[in-house]
Each structure stands twice: as structure tokens, then as C-alpha cells.
């Protein structure tokens, strides 16, 4: 089957937003176990910026970025069942979403829940399962426990505070980079939000010196190290990114033993590649939170596909809140 030509945004070299260039490419055919999707919207993630700038999870150049999308099934590869041509779907892919058509492993294609439009659906595939897994699967939050969320005004941060409250958290605190973002986080339901420069002291004050039970950290580097200081006895920190770009550092007995601390890691893209069945189970549970109206993910900016570079500039400026999307054929 020949699919013809499609518009896409491609990088041929690593660098700033200017390396994102509009091109025309042959639209891909689905192979066995794959689904071709006519894309409606694309969710923009910080991992897209890292792919463009430092080659994060880029196997070769040229490369079409984009990890999450919504649209309609265009064609099914051999052996795919449970989906139909024309059906509204959301999907996670290892790349290729900044385009009019993408081919995706059928295991990471999800029917859009009833009552959810395609624009909203593009924000769900990575953010909502990540938030659900951080709180419930990896974090194992117990009712009454307290949570500290780094980057609380970002895509995952916007949702994970709501998910933690639904799971019975006693208090959920956010860490942000500006007072404007702190106000945004409080409006989303955070009990309070602290600035990055002072959060360790702020946490101690808010918890009467006890600390929090769980820290969720997509920043890494010194922020992660300081997060350990914010933990209560037997607290646990979950690392799920390194947005700081700082080199990794070693941690061991001196930091962990005295207060019985633990550190875990999580990557939604790791599940996409290595454990898609587990991802599907988590996603199914997570999507229910949206269909029941218990969780809301605000879209704060939308750009046409051709202006992907502008979306990257906005997100890279660290002033954006909520979720950014690209409109392809919405």
C-alpha cells in the first residue's frame, strides 16, 4: 500500500529550536503488529527538547521527534486486532509524531475514551500513565502520606498532584521556578507551592520539621540531592527525568542508611520499549481518571505543526505551564 507524501518536522542535526525544519516525506506503511495513524494533535514533551538538543533516545539522523499523539486509525498491519480503521486513538511512539502520519506499535495504541476529544487525547499517553505510576505503582502512596512534586506546573506536575490527592495523600506540595507558577500550582489543588531556591527549608517549615514521605523528581542533579534532604524518616524519592542536564552523581550508604531512605526510578519510554503490556495496564487505569472527570489536564498553548520550533522555544524558556500541543489535522 502506498501512502503518498506527508508533511513532517525533522531534525538533521542537533541544536536549538531552529534545527526543527518542515519537510515532505513518504508517509509510512504499517508493518506486522503496527498501526498507521492520521495524526490530529501531538503532545509536546520536554523529552522532545532533549531529543532535539542532545540526541536523547535518537537512534539516527535525520529524525522526526514526537512521543505522543492522537488521531484516527489509517491502516492496520498484519496481525493487529481490537482496532478499526477510522477509530479515534491515542498513542505513544519512540519518535515520529511531528508529522501527518505515524506508524506505531499496536501495543502502545489506545482507543480514546468516550467523551474525550482528540485534542485532549493527545495530552494523555505519556503524562497520565506517568503520573499514575509515580503515585500508585512505584510510589505506593499510602493514605495520609505527604508528597513533594518538582516541576509542579509542568505537564506531569499538573496531573500528578491531582492523582496523589485521589490516592489519599494527606498533603501535596509543589516546587516551581517562579511565583506565577506557584499561584498556578495552588489553583490546581496543591496545598502549597515553593520556589526551587528555598524548597528544602519551606518543606521543613510546612511539615513541622518532619519532611515528606515521597519526592517526585524529573529534574535531577543538585535538585535531586536536595530532595533527599526534604524526605521524612523512611521516605522515598522517585527519579523520572534529568531536565537539569547535570551529570549523574553517586549516592549510597551515608545518605540512605541513617534515615532508611530509598530511591526508585521510572521511565514511561522504558515501558514503551520493554514492557508494553505493563504500560497498557497502567494506561487503562490512568485513563479512567479522565473519563470520570476526576483529573483535568489543561492545555495552555497550541501551535500548528509548522510552528513546532515556537512551541520548543516556549517550553525551553521555562515560563510555560500545563500542556503544549501541536495541531496537525485537528
C-alpha positions in Angstrom: 0.0 0.0 0.0 1.4 3.4 -1.0 0.5 6.2 1.4 1.8 9.1 -0.6 3.6 12.2 0.8 3.1 13.8 4.2 4.2 16.9 6.0 6.6 16.4 8.9 9.1 18.3 11.2 12.5 16.8 11.1 15.9 17.4 12.6 19.1 16.6 10.6 21.5 18.0 13.3 21.3 18.6 17.0 20.9 22.1 18.3 18.4 24.8 19.2 14.8 25.1 18.0 16.0 26.4 14.6 17.1 22.8 13.7 13.4 21.8 13.5 12.6 22.0 9.8 9.4 21.4 7.8 9.9 18.7 5.2 7.9 16.4 3.0 8.4 12.7 3.4 6.9 9.5 2.2 4.1 8.5 4.5 5.0 5.2 6.3 3.2 1.9 5.8 2.4 -0.2 8.9 4.3 -3.5 9.2 3.1 -6.6 11.1 1.9 -5.6 14.6 1.8 -1.9 13.7 -0.8 0.8 13.2 -0.7 3.7 10.8 -2.4 6.8 12.3 -3.6 10.0 10.7 -2.4 12.4 13.3 -4.7 15.1 14.7 -2.7 16.5 17.6 0.7 16.0 19.1 1.6 16.5 22.8 4.9 18.4 23.3 7.2 16.9 26.0 10.4 18.1 27.5 11.9 14.8 26.1 11.3 16.3 22.6 13.5 19.2 23.5 16.2 16.9 24.8 16.0 14.8 21.6 16.5 17.9 19.5 19.3 19.4 21.6 21.3 16.5 22.9 20.0 13.4 20.9 18.1 11.9 23.8 16.8 8.5 22.5 17.6 9.5 18.9 18.9 6.4 17.1 20.0 8.2 13.9 19.6 11.4 12.0 17.6 12.7 10.3 14.9 12.2 12.9 11.2 13.1 13.3 10.6 14.0 17.0 7.4 13.4 18.9 6.4 10.8 21.5 2.6 11.1 22.0 -0.2 11.8 19.6 -3.9 11.4 18.9 -5.7 10.8 15.6 -7.6 8.2 13.7 -6.5 4.8 12.5 -5.5 4.9 8.9 -4.4 1.3 8.3 -3.7 -1.8 10.3 -0.7 -4.0 9.8 -0.9 -7.8 9.7 -1.9 -9.5 13.0 -3.4 -6.4 14.6 -6.9 -6.8 16.1 -9.0 -4.8 18.5 -8.7 -1.7 16.5 -10.6 -0.5 13.4 -9.8 1.9 10.5 -11.2 5.4 11.3 -11.2 4.7 15.1 -10.1 7.6 17.4 -6.9 6.6 19.2 -4.1 8.0 21.3 -0.6 6.5 21.1 3.0 6.6 22.5 5.8 6.2 20.0 9.6 6.3 20.2 9.6 9.2 17.7 7.8 10.3 14.5 4.8 12.1 15.9 5.7 15.5 14.5 4.0 14.5 11.2 0.7 14.0 9.4 1.1 10.2 9.6 2.9 7.9 12.1 3.4 4.2 12.4 3.1 2.9 15.9 3.5 -0.5 17.7 -0.1 -1.6 18.2 0.7 -2.4 21.9 1.1 1.3 22.6 -2.1 2.5 20.7 -5.1 3.2 23.0 -8.7 3.7 22.0 -9.8 7.2 23.0 -12.2 7.0 26.0 -15.8 8.1 25.3 -16.3 11.8 26.0 -12.6 12.7 25.4 -11.9 14.8 22.3 -8.8 14.3 20.1 -7.2 17.5 21.3 -7.4 16.4 24.9 -6.4 12.8 24.0 -3.0 14.0 22.7 -2.1 15.0 26.2 -2.9 11.7 27.8 -0.5 8.9 26.6 2.7 9.9 28.4 1.6 12.3 31.1 -1.3 10.4 32.7 0.3 6.9 32.9 3.5 8.6 34.2 1.5 10.4 37.0 -0.5 7.3 37.9 2.6 5.1 38.0 4.6 7.6 40.1 1.9 7.7 42.7 0.5 4.2 42.7 2.7 1.7 41.0 6.2 2.9 42.0 5.4 5.3 44.8 2.9 3.0 46.5 1.3 6.0 48.2 -0.5 5.2 51.4 -3.4 7.3 52.7 -2.3 10.3 54.7 1.2 10.4 53.3 2.7 13.7 52.1 4.2 14.3 48.6 6.6 16.9 47.2 6.4 17.3 43.4 9.3 19.0 41.5 8.2 21.0 38.3 4.7 21.1 39.7 3.4 23.5 37.0 4.6 21.3 34.1 2.7 18.6 32.2 3.2 15.7 34.6 3.3 18.1 37.6 -0.2 19.5 36.7 -1.7 16.0 36.9 0.4 14.1 39.5 -0.8 16.4 42.3 -4.4 15.6 41.4 -3.6 11.8 41.2 -1.9 11.9 44.6 -4.9 13.6 46.2 -7.2 11.0 44.7 -5.0 8.3 46.2 -5.4 9.7 49.6 -2.4 11.9 50.1 -2.6 14.0 53.3 -0.8 16.9 51.7 0.7 17.6 48.3 3.4 20.3 47.9 4.8 21.6 44.6 8.2 23.1 43.7 8.3 25.7 40.9 10.6 28.3 39.4 8.5 31.4 39.8 5.8 32.9 42.0 3.4 33.0 39.0 3.9 29.2 38.6 3.3 28.8 42.4 -0.1 30.5 42.1 -0.9 28.3 39.1 0.0 25.2 41.1 -2.1 26.2 44.1 -5.1 26.7 41.8 -4.6 23.2 40.5 -5.1 21.9 44.1 -1.6 21.8 45.6 -1.7 22.6 49.3 1.2 24.9 48.8 4.0 25.6 46.2 7.5 26.6 47.0 10.3 28.2 44.9 13.2 26.0 43.8 15.7 28.1 45.7 14.2 27.6 49.1 12.1 24.4 48.9 14.1 22.4 51.5 13.6 24.9 54.2 10.0 25.5 53.1 9.2 21.8 53.4 10.6 21.6 56.9 8.5 24.6 57.9 5.3 23.2 56.3 5.8 19.8 57.9 7.0 21.0 61.4 10.4 19.6 60.7 9.2 16.1 59.7 9.8 16.2 56.0 7.6 14.5 53.3 7.1 10.8 52.6 7.6 10.9 48.8 9.5 13.2 46.5 8.8 13.0 42.7 11.7 14.4 40.7 12.1 14.9 36.9 14.9 17.5 37.4 17.9 15.5 38.7 21.3 16.9 39.6 21.5 19.0 42.7 17.7 19.3 42.9 17.5 15.5 43.4 20.2 15.7 46.1 18.3 18.5 47.9 15.1 16.4 47.6 16.7 13.7 49.8 17.0 16.4 52.5 13.3 17.0 52.3 12.4 13.4 53.0 11.0 12.2 56.3 12.3 9.0 58.0 11.8 6.0 55.7 10.9 8.4 52.8 11.3 7.6 49.2 12.4 9.6 46.2 11.4 8.7 42.6 13.5 10.0 39.8 11.8 10.1 36.4 14.0 12.5 34.4 17.1 14.7 34.3 15.7 18.0 33.0 18.6 19.9 34.6 21.1 18.2 32.3 23.5 17.9 35.2 25.8 14.9 35.3 24.7 12.0 37.4 26.2 11.6 40.9 26.7 8.7 43.2 24.6 8.1 46.3 24.9 5.3 48.8 25.1 4.2 52.4 25.9 7.6 54.1 22.9 9.3 52.5 20.4 6.4 52.7 21.2 4.3 55.8 20.7 6.8 58.7 17.0 7.6 57.9 16.1 4.5 55.9 15.6 6.4 52.7 15.1 4.7 49.3 15.4 5.9 45.7 13.5 4.5 42.7 13.4 5.3 39.0 10.7 5.3 36.3 10.6 5.9 32.6 7.4 5.8 30.6 9.5 5.4 27.4 11.3 2.5 29.0 7.9 0.7 29.5 7.0 1.6 25.9 10.1 -0.2 24.6 10.5 -3.0 27.1 7.1 -3.7 28.8 4.2 -2.5 26.6 1.8 -4.9 28.3 2.6 -3.3 31.7 2.2 0.1 30.1 -1.2 -0.8 28.8 -2.4 -1.9 32.2 -1.2 1.3 33.8 -2.7 3.4 31.0 -6.1 1.7 31.2 -6.3 2.6 35.0 -5.0 6.1 34.4 -7.4 6.9 31.5 -10.3 6.1 33.8 -9.4 9.1 35.9 -10.1 11.4 32.9 -13.3 9.7 31.8 -14.7 10.0 35.3 -13.8 13.7 35.4 -11.5 13.2 38.4 -8.4 14.6 36.7 -8.0 17.6 34.4 -5.0 18.4 32.3 -5.2 22.0 31.0 -3.8 22.7 27.5 -2.3 26.1 27.9 -0.9 26.7 24.3 -1.5 25.3 20.9 0.7 25.7 17.8 0.3 24.5 14.2 2.7 21.7 13.2 4.8 24.2 11.1 5.5 26.2 14.2 6.9 23.4 16.3 10.1 25.5 16.9 8.0 28.2 18.6 6.5 25.5 20.9 10.0 24.4 21.8 11.1 28.0 22.5 8.2 28.5 24.8 8.8 25.3 26.7 12.5 25.8 26.8 12.1 29.3 28.3 10.7 27.6 31.4 7.8 30.0 31.6 5.1 27.7 30.3 2.6 25.9 32.5 0.3 22.9 31.8 0.5 21.2 28.5 1.5 22.3 25.0 0.1 20.7 21.8 0.8 20.9 18.1 -2.3 20.9 15.8 -1.8 18.7 12.7 -5.2 17.8 11.3 -7.3 18.5 14.4 
